[in-house]
């Protein structure tokens, strides 16, 4: 145990095939009880693998390294995992992405071994390989650019859902592109004279959301969507988007 702890930055520890980034008392006790469940893997990055690894660090605005240890792997894989965990449910599930972005998202979500993720899963998702990059180093720059584009598309896809909802409202109920404040006010004026005591519960809930003084576009549209579908936009799947447009149209007609 003492030796493993002292050398902890010089190898990767795997528990039943799953990367275990930190060694603590609980892990050491498990190693003593069921050593057959654990494996050690050393790091020896050089040549093209070192270049690829440092390209990831450059992409993440982290200093490049000549000698790589376990801490460097943890430091480099962590932003990808944190990025994925912070995504809304919609961004984790939607298929309204490029094939490459879907593949990268799956590679990040299923990451268990950072070395495999960096040198096999991520490049394969974008149609590259270590061998291909080794033969032509210019491919490395292309790979990192495509990785950056895929991450950006995944990050922005929820905002694109909100933008499509807004575009649907503008295309259906207004003759021109107007600001959020203008169409919010227009809807509020439109239903100002409603006899609210005569509304059905679903209609009343929707109108209350219309009348809300929320000043944030995303929050206001989200409240309308939740009133109509029972789901926040963050938890939508691709089918829910079409249901939202149908229910919005029906609600406006019924009012």
C-alpha positions as CSV (number, residue, x, y, z in Angstrom):
1,X,0.0,0.0,0.0
2,X,2.8,2.4,0.9
3,X,4.6,1.8,-2.4
4,X,1.4,2.2,-4.5
5,X,0.6,5.5,-2.7
6,X,4.1,6.9,-3.2
7,X,4.1,5.9,-6.9
8,X,0.4,6.9,-7.5
9,X,1.3,9.5,-10.2
10,X,3.2,6.9,-12.2
11,X,0.5,4.5,-13.1
12,X,-3.3,4.2,-13.7
13,X,-5.4,2.0,-11.4
14,X,-8.4,0.1,-12.8
15,X,-11.1,-1.6,-10.7
16,X,-13.0,-4.2,-12.7
17,X,-11.9,-2.4,-15.9
18,X,-13.0,1.0,-14.7
19,X,-10.4,3.8,-14.2
20,X,-10.0,4.7,-10.6
21,X,-8.3,8.2,-10.4
22,X,-7.6,8.4,-6.7
23,X,-6.2,5.9,-4.1
24,X,-7.7,6.2,-0.7
25,X,-8.0,3.9,2.4
26,X,-11.2,2.3,1.0
27,X,-9.5,1.4,-2.3
28,X,-6.4,0.0,-0.5
29,X,-8.7,-2.2,1.6
30,X,-10.4,-3.5,-1.5
31,X,-7.0,-4.2,-3.2
32,X,-6.0,-6.3,-0.1
33,X,-9.3,-8.2,-0.1
34,X,-9.9,-8.8,-3.8
35,X,-6.6,-8.0,-5.7
36,X,-7.9,-9.9,-8.8
37,X,-10.3,-7.1,-9.5
38,X,-7.5,-4.6,-9.9
39,X,-5.0,-3.8,-12.7
40,X,-2.2,-1.4,-13.0
41,X,-1.3,0.4,-16.2
42,X,1.8,2.5,-16.6
43,X,2.1,5.6,-18.9
44,X,4.8,5.9,-21.5
45,X,3.8,8.7,-23.9
46,X,6.2,9.7,-26.6
47,X,6.1,10.7,-30.3
48,X,2.7,11.1,-31.8
49,X,0.8,10.1,-28.7
50,X,2.6,12.8,-26.7
51,X,1.7,15.3,-29.5
52,X,-1.9,14.3,-29.4
53,X,-2.1,14.5,-25.7
54,X,-0.6,17.9,-25.6
55,X,-3.0,19.0,-28.3
56,X,-5.9,18.1,-26.0
57,X,-4.2,20.2,-23.3
58,X,-3.8,23.1,-25.7
59,X,-7.5,22.8,-26.7
60,X,-8.4,23.0,-22.9
61,X,-5.9,25.9,-22.3
62,X,-3.8,23.7,-20.1
63,X,0.0,23.8,-20.2
64,X,1.7,21.2,-22.3
65,X,4.0,18.6,-20.8
66,X,7.1,16.6,-21.8
67,X,6.6,13.9,-19.1
68,X,3.1,12.7,-18.4
69,X,1.9,11.2,-15.2
70,X,-1.5,10.1,-13.8
71,X,-2.3,13.5,-12.4
72,X,-1.9,15.0,-15.9
73,X,-4.3,12.4,-17.3
74,X,-6.8,13.3,-14.6
75,X,-6.4,17.0,-15.2
76,X,-6.9,16.6,-18.9
77,X,-9.9,14.1,-18.9
78,X,-11.8,16.0,-16.1
79,X,-13.0,19.0,-18.2
80,X,-14.5,16.6,-20.7
81,X,-16.4,14.7,-18.0
82,X,-17.5,17.9,-16.2
83,X,-18.7,19.3,-19.6
84,X,-20.8,16.2,-20.2
85,X,-22.3,16.0,-16.7
86,X,-23.3,19.7,-16.9
87,X,-25.3,19.3,-20.1
88,X,-29.1,19.4,-19.9
89,X,-30.9,16.1,-20.5
90,X,-31.9,17.3,-23.9
91,X,-28.3,17.8,-25.0
92,X,-27.4,14.3,-23.8
93,X,-30.2,12.6,-25.8
94,X,-31.0,14.6,-28.9
95,X,-30.2,13.2,-32.3
96,X,-30.4,16.6,-33.9
97,X,-26.6,16.7,-34.2
98,X,-24.0,15.8,-36.7
99,X,-22.9,12.1,-36.8
100,X,-19.4,13.2,-35.5
101,X,-20.9,15.1,-32.5
102,X,-23.1,12.2,-31.5
103,X,-20.1,9.9,-31.7
104,X,-17.9,12.2,-29.5
105,X,-20.8,12.7,-27.0
106,X,-21.0,8.9,-26.7
107,X,-17.2,8.6,-26.3
108,X,-17.2,11.1,-23.5
109,X,-20.3,9.6,-21.8
110,X,-18.8,6.1,-21.8
111,X,-15.2,7.1,-20.9
112,X,-13.7,4.7,-18.4
113,X,-10.0,4.7,-19.4
114,X,-8.6,8.2,-20.3
115,X,-5.8,6.7,-22.3
116,X,-8.3,4.7,-24.4
117,X,-10.5,7.8,-24.7
118,X,-7.7,10.1,-25.8
119,X,-6.0,7.8,-28.3
120,X,-8.7,5.5,-29.5
121,X,-12.3,6.5,-28.8
122,X,-12.1,10.3,-29.5
123,X,-10.1,9.9,-32.7
124,X,-12.3,7.0,-34.0
125,X,-15.4,9.1,-33.4
126,X,-14.2,11.6,-35.8
127,X,-12.7,9.2,-38.4
128,X,-9.1,9.4,-37.3
129,X,-6.5,7.1,-35.7
130,X,-3.1,7.4,-34.1
131,X,-1.6,5.6,-37.1
132,X,-3.3,8.0,-39.5
133,X,-2.0,11.0,-37.5
134,X,1.5,9.5,-37.3
135,X,1.7,9.2,-41.1
136,X,0.6,12.8,-41.6
137,X,1.0,15.2,-38.7
138,X,-1.2,17.8,-40.3
139,X,-4.1,15.4,-39.6
140,X,-3.6,16.2,-35.9
141,X,-4.6,19.9,-36.4
142,X,-7.7,18.8,-38.4
143,X,-8.7,16.4,-35.7
144,X,-8.5,19.0,-32.9
145,X,-10.5,21.5,-35.0
146,X,-13.2,18.9,-35.7
147,X,-13.2,18.0,-32.0
148,X,-13.6,21.6,-31.1
149,X,-16.5,21.9,-33.5
150,X,-18.2,18.8,-32.2
151,X,-17.9,20.0,-28.6
152,X,-19.3,23.4,-29.6
153,X,-22.3,21.8,-31.4
154,X,-23.1,19.7,-28.4
155,X,-22.8,22.7,-26.0
156,X,-25.1,24.9,-28.2
157,X,-27.7,22.4,-29.2
158,X,-30.0,23.3,-26.3
159,X,-29.9,27.0,-27.2
160,X,-30.7,25.9,-30.7
161,X,-33.9,24.2,-29.4
162,X,-34.9,27.5,-27.7
163,X,-34.2,29.4,-30.9
164,X,-36.3,27.0,-32.9
165,X,-39.2,27.4,-30.5
166,X,-38.9,31.2,-30.8
167,X,-38.6,31.0,-34.6
168,X,-41.8,28.8,-34.7
169,X,-43.7,31.5,-32.7
170,X,-42.4,34.3,-35.0
171,X,-43.1,32.5,-38.2
172,X,-46.6,31.4,-37.2
173,X,-48.0,34.5,-35.4
174,X,-46.0,37.5,-36.6
175,X,-45.2,38.8,-40.1
176,X,-41.6,39.9,-39.2
177,X,-38.7,39.2,-36.9
178,X,-39.2,41.1,-33.7
179,X,-37.5,41.1,-30.3
180,X,-38.5,38.9,-27.4
181,X,-39.8,41.9,-25.5
182,X,-42.0,42.8,-28.4
183,X,-43.6,39.4,-28.9
184,X,-44.0,38.9,-25.2
185,X,-45.8,42.2,-24.9
186,X,-47.9,41.4,-28.0
187,X,-49.2,38.1,-26.5
188,X,-49.9,39.8,-23.2
189,X,-51.9,42.5,-24.9
190,X,-53.7,39.9,-27.0
191,X,-55.2,38.2,-24.0
192,X,-55.6,41.2,-21.8
193,X,-59.4,41.2,-22.1
194,X,-59.9,37.5,-21.4
195,X,-62.5,36.5,-18.8
196,X,-60.1,34.4,-16.8
197,X,-62.8,32.9,-14.6
198,X,-64.2,31.2,-17.7
199,X,-60.9,29.5,-18.7
200,X,-60.2,25.8,-18.3
201,X,-57.4,25.0,-15.9
202,X,-55.0,24.2,-18.8
203,X,-55.9,27.5,-20.5
204,X,-55.6,29.4,-17.2
205,X,-52.1,28.0,-16.5
206,X,-50.9,28.9,-20.0
207,X,-52.3,32.5,-19.8
208,X,-50.6,32.9,-16.4
209,X,-47.3,32.0,-18.0
210,X,-48.0,34.4,-20.8
211,X,-48.7,37.2,-18.3
212,X,-45.5,36.4,-16.4
213,X,-43.1,39.4,-16.0
214,X,-40.1,37.1,-16.6
215,X,-37.5,39.2,-18.5
216,X,-35.3,36.3,-19.6
217,X,-36.3,34.9,-23.0
218,X,-35.2,31.3,-22.3
219,X,-37.0,31.2,-18.9
220,X,-40.2,32.6,-20.3
221,X,-40.3,30.2,-23.3
222,X,-39.4,27.4,-20.9
223,X,-42.4,28.2,-18.7
224,X,-44.7,28.1,-21.7
225,X,-43.4,24.8,-22.8
226,X,-43.7,23.3,-19.3
227,X,-47.3,24.5,-19.1
228,X,-48.2,22.8,-22.4
229,X,-46.2,19.6,-22.1
230,X,-45.5,19.1,-18.4
231,X,-41.8,19.1,-19.2
232,X,-39.1,21.7,-19.1
233,X,-37.2,22.2,-22.3
234,X,-34.1,20.8,-20.6
235,X,-35.8,17.4,-20.3
236,X,-37.2,17.4,-23.8
237,X,-36.5,14.6,-26.3
238,X,-36.7,15.1,-30.1
239,X,-40.4,14.0,-30.3
240,X,-41.4,16.4,-27.5
241,X,-40.4,19.4,-29.7
242,X,-43.0,18.5,-32.4
243,X,-45.6,17.9,-29.7
244,X,-44.9,21.3,-28.2
245,X,-45.6,23.1,-31.6
246,X,-48.8,21.2,-32.0
247,X,-50.0,21.9,-28.4
248,X,-49.0,25.6,-28.7
249,X,-51.1,26.0,-31.9
250,X,-54.0,24.2,-30.3
251,X,-53.9,26.3,-27.2
252,X,-53.8,29.6,-29.2
253,X,-56.8,28.4,-31.3
254,X,-58.7,27.4,-28.2
255,X,-58.1,30.8,-26.5
